Amino acid sequence: MTVKSSRLLSILLLLQTGGRMTAAQLAAELEVSLRTVYRDVEALVAAGVPLYADAGHGGGYRLLDGYRMRLTGLNSPEAEALFLSGVPGPAAALGLGAELAAARRKLRAALPSELREQADRMSSRFHLDAPGWYAPADEVPYLSQVAEAVWQGRTIEVLYRRWQEPTEVERRLDPYGLVLKAGRWYVVAGAGGKGPRTYRVDQILRLADGGAEFEVPEGFELASYWQQYQADFHARLYQGEAVVRLAPGAGARLTGVAARALETTGVPEPDGWTRAVLPVESLDHAHGAFLALGTDVEVVGPPELRDRLAATVRELALRYGAGSLSGVPYRSRRFREPEAGTLP
């Protein structure tokens, strides 16, 4: 599909879904000039599309009432992307499994045979499994009720479990939207005239209809809020730093913010090691994280972290230095490597 063809299709879809639009509105939406919009409209009329222009105040372009474009304008990547957007697991969790299946059937029936085959192939070769390996999926008994409140714009009254005292609190929430992050559901909501705030849906212990409707604050955008929330979360989480030396190849074992910090602060030293400044959550967390790197890391600072690691290493040396485990003689043995293809 050429750029012009894609643009003509976009004009049709905008008018079909949005009703009457002016040339200026179309130009702004498509990020083109007014002259380009005029030429595209002429091309559509010449192709037989029932498109009309109303003059005067409140005028603009519109399609003949009842006109609907079939989905024959989709190209192959677009059809594949539409089928990839259907994620049955989260949809079913929200109580929309049947609706999603029905929508996919209708979409598939509307596609030309060639695109239908490609969409089927893509759908059969992609599966989304959001939760991580090492923990079972959270039980979220009130997810469908929260979702229903989001769709209908109704308040909910919840008993919520949090980490600080008192651990169980009652809240009246205006649920603005739902977010699925790494297999865990969050609801972004206003509470007591304040908000938005973020709550884990699996920590809702009791839920009841709040008996009232609410309006999402003007200007609130869920995606923008979530992006900023994550940035603020990481800023609060990593408030300390550690100066470390890493052995050759040890950097490959770092992940997330630590790996990114190594890229920006790492300085090679003459002995082949790398000195870097890495963010840390707390003394306890850093202690465990650096112990996991074994002899491939040396903590230079802060002094309290280095001293704590040194004390742990001395205790481990005493524990294992006698060559026995709890009085049972230790016999060296080789550990079998996992076979290729096995799961972690």
C-alpha positions in Angstrom: 0.0 0.0 0.0 1.4 3.4 -1.1 1.6 6.4 1.2 -1.2 8.1 -0.7 -3.4 5.0 -0.6 -2.9 4.7 3.2 -3.8 8.3 3.6 -7.0 8.0 1.6 -8.0 5.0 3.7 -7.3 7.0 6.8 -9.6 9.9 5.6 -12.3 7.4 5.0 -11.9 5.8 8.5 -11.8 9.2 10.2 -15.0 10.3 8.5 -16.7 7.0 9.1 -16.0 6.9 12.8 -15.9 10.6 13.6 -18.6 12.0 11.4 -18.2 15.5 9.8 -14.7 16.9 9.8 -13.2 20.0 8.3 -10.2 20.1 6.0 -8.2 21.7 8.8 -9.1 18.9 11.2 -8.2 16.2 8.7 -4.9 18.0 7.9 -4.0 18.2 11.6 -4.9 14.5 12.2 -2.9 13.3 9.2 -0.1 15.8 9.7 -0.3 17.0 6.1 -1.1 20.3 4.4 -4.6 21.6 3.5 -3.7 21.4 -0.2 -2.9 17.6 0.3 -6.3 17.1 1.9 -8.1 18.9 -0.9 -6.3 16.7 -3.5 -7.1 13.5 -1.6 -10.8 14.4 -1.2 -10.9 15.0 -5.0 -9.4 11.6 -5.6 -11.9 9.9 -3.3 -14.8 11.6 -5.1 -13.4 10.6 -8.5 -13.2 7.0 -7.3 -17.0 7.0 -6.5 -16.9 7.5 -2.7 -20.1 9.3 -1.6 -18.3 12.2 0.1 -19.9 15.6 0.4 -18.7 19.0 1.6 -21.0 21.3 3.6 -20.2 25.0 3.5 -20.6 27.6 6.2 -20.3 27.5 9.9 -20.3 24.0 11.3 -19.5 22.6 7.8 -17.0 20.1 6.6 -16.6 16.9 4.8 -18.9 13.9 5.5 -19.9 10.6 4.1 -23.3 9.8 2.8 -25.5 8.5 5.6 -25.3 4.7 5.8 -22.1 4.4 3.8 -19.7 1.9 5.4 -16.3 0.8 4.0 -15.5 -2.8 4.2 -12.1 -4.0 5.6 -10.7 -4.7 2.2 -8.3 -1.8 2.7 -6.2 -3.6 5.3 -2.7 -4.7 4.2 -1.0 -7.9 5.4 1.0 -6.4 8.3 -2.1 -4.5 9.5 -4.3 -7.6 9.5 -1.6 -9.6 11.4 -1.2 -6.8 14.0 -5.0 -6.7 14.6 -5.0 -10.4 15.4 -1.9 -10.1 17.6 -3.8 -7.4 19.6 -6.3 -10.0 20.8 -4.9 -11.4 24.0 -7.4 -13.9 25.3 -6.0 -14.4 28.8 -6.3 -10.7 30.0 -9.6 -10.3 28.1 -11.1 -13.4 29.8 -9.8 -12.1 33.2 -11.7 -8.8 32.6 -14.9 -10.8 31.7 -14.5 -10.0 28.0 -13.5 -13.4 26.6 -16.7 -14.1 24.7 -16.8 -10.5 23.3 -13.2 -10.8 22.1 -13.8 -14.1 20.4 -16.9 -12.7 18.7 -15.0 -9.6 17.5 -12.2 -11.8 16.1 -14.7 -14.0 14.2 -16.3 -10.9 12.7 -13.0 -9.4 11.8 -11.8 -12.7 10.2 -15.0 -13.0 8.2 -14.5 -9.5 6.8 -11.0 -10.1 5.6 -10.2 -11.1 2.0 -9.1 -14.8 1.8 -5.4 -14.0 1.4 -5.3 -11.8 4.4 -7.4 -14.3 6.4 -4.8 -17.0 5.8 -2.0 -14.8 6.9 -3.8 -13.6 10.0 -4.6 -17.2 10.9 -1.0 -18.1 10.6 0.1 -15.2 12.7 -2.5 -16.0 15.4 -1.4 -19.6 15.6 2.2 -18.7 16.0 2.0 -16.1 18.8 1.0 -16.8 22.4 1.2 -14.2 25.2 2.1 -15.5 28.7 2.5 -12.4 30.8 3.4 -13.8 34.3 7.0 -14.6 35.2 8.5 -18.1 35.7 9.2 -18.2 39.4 5.9 -17.3 40.9 2.3 -18.4 40.4 -0.1 -16.0 38.9 -1.9 -13.7 41.5 -5.4 -14.6 42.5 -7.5 -11.6 41.6 -11.0 -12.4 42.8 -12.4 -8.9 42.3 -10.9 -8.0 38.9 -14.1 -8.4 36.9 -16.0 -6.1 39.4 -13.3 -3.5 39.2 -13.3 -3.7 35.4 -17.1 -3.3 35.4 -16.8 -0.2 37.6 -14.1 1.2 35.2 -16.4 0.7 32.2 -19.5 2.2 33.8 -17.8 5.0 35.7 -19.1 3.9 39.1 -17.4 4.3 42.5 -16.4 1.2 44.6 -15.9 0.8 48.3 -13.0 -1.6 49.1 -11.1 -3.1 52.0 -7.5 -2.8 50.9 -4.4 -4.5 52.2 -1.2 -2.4 52.2 2.3 -2.9 53.5 2.3 -0.1 56.2 0.3 0.1 59.4 -2.6 -0.2 59.6 -2.3 -2.9 57.0 -6.0 -3.1 56.2 -7.8 0.2 55.3 -11.2 1.1 53.8 -11.2 3.2 50.7 -13.8 4.7 48.4 -12.3 4.7 44.9 -13.1 6.3 41.6 -11.5 3.7 39.2 -10.1 5.6 36.2 -8.4 2.7 34.5 -6.7 -0.7 34.7 -3.1 -1.6 33.9 -1.6 -5.1 33.4 2.1 -5.0 34.3 4.3 -8.2 34.3 1.2 -10.4 35.0 -0.1 -8.2 37.8 -3.2 -6.0 37.6 -3.3 -2.4 38.9 -6.2 0.0 39.2 -5.5 3.7 38.9 -8.1 5.5 40.9 -9.0 8.7 42.8 -9.7 8.3 46.5 -11.2 10.8 48.9 -10.9 13.7 46.5 -7.2 12.9 45.9 -5.6 11.1 43.0 -4.8 9.5 40.9 -3.2 6.8 42.9 -2.2 3.2 42.1 -3.6 0.1 43.8 -2.9 -3.6 43.3 -6.1 -5.3 42.4 -5.0 -8.6 44.1 -4.8 -6.7 47.4 -8.5 -5.8 47.5 -10.0 -8.0 50.2 -13.6 -6.9 49.9 -15.5 -4.9 47.3 -18.9 -3.3 47.2 -20.7 -0.9 44.8 -20.2 2.7 45.9 -23.6 3.7 44.7 -22.5 6.7 42.7 -21.1 7.7 39.4 -17.9 9.7 38.8 -16.2 11.6 36.0 -12.6 11.0 35.1 -10.7 14.2 35.6 -10.3 16.3 32.5 -6.9 15.8 30.9 -6.2 12.5 32.6 -4.5 10.0 30.3 -3.9 6.5 31.6 -0.8 5.7 29.5 0.9 9.1 30.4 0.1 8.6 34.1 1.5 5.1 34.1 4.7 6.2 32.4 5.3 8.9 34.9 4.3 6.6 37.8 7.0 4.1 36.8 9.6 6.9 36.5 8.7 8.2 40.0 8.7 4.6 41.4 12.2 3.9 40.2 13.4 7.3 41.5 12.0 6.5 45.0 13.3 2.9 44.8 17.0 3.5 44.0 18.0 6.2 46.4 21.5 4.9 47.1 24.7 4.2 45.1 27.5 1.7 45.4 31.0 2.0 43.8 32.1 -1.4 42.6 34.7 -3.2 40.5 33.5 -5.9 38.2 35.6 -8.8 36.8 35.7 -9.3 33.0 32.3 -10.7 31.8 30.5 -10.0 35.1 28.6 -7.1 33.6 26.6 -9.5 31.5 25.0 -10.8 34.7 23.6 -7.4 35.6 20.0 -6.5 34.5 17.7 -3.5 34.5 18.9 -0.3 36.0 22.2 -1.8 37.1 23.0 -2.8 33.5 22.1 0.6 32.2 24.2 2.3 35.0 27.2 0.1 34.0 26.9 1.3 30.4 27.0 5.0 31.4 29.4 4.9 34.4 31.7 2.0 33.7 35.4 2.8 33.4 37.9 0.1 32.4 40.9 -0.3 34.7 44.4 -1.6 33.9 43.8 -5.0 35.4 40.9 -5.7 33.0 38.2 -5.0 35.6 35.6 -2.2 35.3 34.8 0.4 38.0 31.2 1.6 38.0 28.7 3.4 40.1 25.5 1.3 40.5 22.1 2.3 42.0 21.0 0.3 45.0 17.6 0.1 46.8 19.0 -0.5 50.4 21.9 -1.9 52.3 20.1 -5.2 52.7 19.1 -5.5 49.1 22.6 -4.5 47.9 24.2 -7.0 50.3 22.3 -9.9 48.8 22.6 -8.7 45.2 26.4 -8.4 45.3 26.9 -11.6 47.2 25.2 -13.3 44.3 28.0 -12.1 42.0 30.6 -14.0 44.2 34.2 -13.3 43.4 33.3 -11.3 40.2 32.7 -8.1 42.2 34.5 -6.0 44.7 32.5 -3.3 46.5 34.6 -0.2 47.0 32.0 1.8 48.8 30.0 2.8 50.8 32.2 1.6 53.7 29.2 0.1 55.7 28.3 -2.1 52.7 31.9 -3.2 52.1 32.3 -4.0 55.9 29.0 -6.0 56.0 30.1 -8.0 52.9 33.5 -8.6 54.5 31.9 -9.9 57.7 29.6 -12.2 55.7 32.6 -13.6 53.8 34.5 -14.3 57.0 31.5 -16.1 58.5 31.1 -18.2 55.3 34.9 -19.0 55.4 34.5 -20.3 58.9 31.4 -22.3 58.1 32.9 -24.0 55.1 36.6 -24.0 55.9 36.5 -27.2 57.9 35.6 -29.2 54.8 32.4 -30.6 56.1 28.7 -29.8 56.1 27.0 -30.1 59.5 29.5 -32.8 60.5 28.9 -34.8 57.2 32.2 -35.3 55.2 32.1 -33.4 52.0 32.7 -35.3 48.8 33.3 -33.4 45.6 31.0 -34.2 42.7 30.2 -32.8 39.3 26.9 -31.2 38.7 25.1 -32.3 35.5 24.5 -29.4 33.2 20.8 -29.0 32.1 20.0 -30.4 28.7 19.4 -28.0 25.9 15.7 -27.0 25.7 14.9 -27.5 29.3 13.0 -24.8 31.2 14.6 -22.8 34.0 
